Amino acid sequence: MFTEKLKEATLANHQQTEKILVGKMKSMRSMQDYIDILTSFYGYFGGLENR
């Protein structure tokens, strides 16, 4: 199936992205750190929602 092939083809990218995000979330020490992560999420998901 197409979805299975897509998952296989993008697995490494998803794992790398998750590793980066988890690292950033664990290193949050201030409100500004939290704001920065939320801003990053909005930059990604905001564009998707608009489409």
Contacts in CASP RR format, 6 or more apart in sequence:
PFRMAT RR
TARGET T0000
AUTHOR 0000-0000-0000
METHOD contacts of the structure
MODEL  1
MFTEKLKEATLANHQQTEKILVGKMKSMRSMQDYIDILTSFYGYFGGLEN
R
21 37 0 8 1.000
24 33 0 8 1.000
24 37 0 8 1.000
25 37 0 8 1.000
27 33 0 8 1.000
28 34 0 8 1.000
28 37 0 8 1.000
END
